[in-house]
Amino acid sequence: MPNSSYLCATGPASLYPSTTDKDFRPDTDVVAYDVRCVPLLWLAMFRPDDLVTQTIVIEPDPDAVYYEFGPDGDFVQIDTPAGDDEEEIVEATAPLTGRENALAQLDAAVPVLNRLFAAEGPLDEHAAMLRRAVAAAPGEHVTIELDEIEGLWEPGTFQPALRAALAVFDGGTDPATGRAHLVELAQLREGRPFPPARLLLDDHGEVADDDYWNFVRLLGADFSAPVPWEPGAQPAPEM
């Protein structure tokens, strides 16, 4: 899905494992995803030192099929455009850390978030659900594929905002600035309490659209593998 971010588990310590890890399986290795944002609690698993820059080789897709509008306004298949059959080398920066470190940093970030968003309510239960999902995922590392989100921002603005947002968890950014960056990255709608962690699991009567919006901006949504905050999730193994 375009303009999306993906929370991924990976064996190798590699950014963008969907491109770089030949053993990557989207049905199990994408923990969750979201559209046009990076969910708040995903960010809480990382710190500025976890922002890694790597060179990524993007190999051409031999099965890619290309189309263009024909003279009658219909899509018609065309030959592979020049250059699209060659590998592309790009430099990427994104969060990457070991899974156990990510979980420890998530635990440490919850009190910080509870102070930053005191008016919206505590996030302990939400974080516990994300913890279960990440702990149950395969792979020894956790990363976020967020290039599609970075592409939505003005050039040169995304990475500084991301770094400043992550720094707030260790006191490296003043609280007001850090909170503003977190809100913008997660695309939270302010001015309302956070929806409960079991919003989708229990009967809460009529739920406002803004509450559904903010709920997903806290945790993301399931991509293929079940997640504990949505119906149908399987119990995670004990840690």
N, C-alpha and C positions, 0 to 999 in steps of 0.2 A: 504494500500500500504506500503511495507516495506521501512525502512530507511527514514521515513517521520516525519515531525513535524506537529502539529495540534494546531491552535489557537482556544480555546474553551471558550464558555460561560457556566457558571454553577450556579445553585442556591446555593448549599452548598459551604462553603469555603474549598474545597477539591481538592487536586491534582489528576490528572489522572481521571477526572470524567467519562470517558468512561468505567472505571473499577469500580469506587467507588460510583457513583451516579446511583441508580436504575432507576431514571426517565430520565436519559440522552438519548437524541435522536440525533444521528449523522446528520440526515437530516436538523435539525435546530440549533443544539448547536455547531457544528463545523463551525466557522466563515470562516476559510480558512485553507489551508494546503500547504506544499511544500515538496520537496524531497531533502535529503542530506544536508539540511541547516536549519537555523532559520532566516527568513526574517528580514531585517534591521528595518523596521518600527514596527514590532511586539516587538522587543527588546526595542524600544523607549518608550513603555508603562510601563516599569518596572524599578525598582531601586534595589540596592543590598539588602535593607531591605525587598523587596518582595520575596526574595528567601527563600522558606519555605521547611522545612524537615518534612515529615510525614511518618508514617508506613502504607503501602498499603497491603491489603489482596487480593490476586488474587485467586479467586475461580475457580475450574476446570470447564471446559465447558462440560456439560453433552451431548451436541450434537456433540462434536469433533469426527472426523473420521481420522484414521491414516493409512498411506500407506507406503509400502517399495517396493523396486525393487524385483520382483520375479525371478525365475531361467531363465525365457525367456526374461528378460529385461523389462517386463511390470510392471506397478504399481499394487500391490495387497493390499487389505485391510487387516489390522492386528488388533489384540486386543490392547486395550489401554496399552501403555508402563508402566512399574512399576513406581509409583511415580507421574504420570501425572494425576491421579484421586484424588490427595490430594491438599489442598489449599497451596498457597505459600505466605510467608510473606516477604516483601522487604521494605527497607528504601529508600525513593526517595526525591530528592531535585529539585525543579522547581519553576518558577515564578508564583505567585498567588497574586491578589489584587482585591479590589472592582472595579466594572466597572467605576464608576464615577472618582475614583482615577486614573485608567488606562488612561482614556481620558484626564484628567487634566495633567498627566505626559507626554502623547503624545504631547499635545499642548506646554508644556514647553520644550520638547526635540527638537522640530523642529528648533528653532534658533541655538541650539548647533550643530545639524546635518548640517545645512546650513553653519556653520563655518568650521566644520571638512571636509566637502565635497564641499568646495567653488568652486573648479575647475570643479566639476561634475554638479553643478546647484542646485537650490532650490528644496525642497521637500514639500513645503506647500500644493500644490494641491494633491499630493499623500497621505499625511497624512490626509487631509480632507476626502478623499475617504475611507480610513481605519476607520476613526472616524465614518463615517456614518454606515459602516458595523457593527462595534462593538456596536454602540448605538442602532441599530435595533435588535440585537440578544437578545434572552431571557436570564434570569439569572442575578444575582446581582454581580457575580464575573467573572474575566477573568483569564485564565491560559494558559500555553503552555505545551502540552505533547511533550516532547523532548527526552525521553529516547532512542529512536532509533537513534537519532543524536549523543547523548553522546556515544553510543556504537560504533560509527565509529571513535572516537578519541582514542588516546593512553590513557590507564588507568591513572586516576589522573590528566589529563590535561584539561578536558572540563569545570568543575565547576570553577576553578580559572580564566579561560579565560572569562567565562560568567560573573562572578562577576566583573572582571576588566572592561569588556565592559559596563556593566550597570552603573558602578561608574563614567564613563566619563560624564554622563548627569548631574551629580551634582558636577563635578570638583574633584572627588576623584581619578581619574586616569589622568596622563598627556595626553594631546590631541593625541600625536603621537601613544602612546601605546594603548589608547582606540580605536582610529581609526583602528589600525591594528587588534585588536581583533574583532571589528565589521565587518570588511571586511572578516575575516576568518570565523566567525560564519555564516554570510549571504552568503558566497561564491560568493561575487561580483567579476566581471571581471573589473579590474582597467584600467585606461587610456582612458576612453571615457565618454562623458557627459551622465548623467542619461536620460533615455528615458522619454518622456512626460507622464503625468498622464493619458491622454486619448489615449494612444498608441493603445489600442484595440478597441476604440470607434470611432475614426475618421480615415480618409484616410491619411496615412502618406507615401504612395508610398511604395517603396521597403525598408524593414526594415532588418537590419543586425541581424544575429543569436545572436550576443553578446548583442544586445539591447533587444531582447526578453528575453534572459537569465537574464539580470540585472533587467528587469521590474518585473519578477516574484520574484526575490531575494529581491526586495524592499517590495512587498505586499503579496506574496503568490498567490494562485489560489483558485477558488471556489471548494468546496468539494461536496456540494449538494445545500445548500442555495445560492441564487444569491449574487454577490458582485458588488459594484458600478463601479469597474474598468473593468468589462468584459461585453460584450453584453448580453442583456436579463435581466439585473438587474432591480428590481422594485424600484421606488422612496422610500427612507427611510422617516419615519415620522419625523415631525419637533420636535426638542428637546425643 
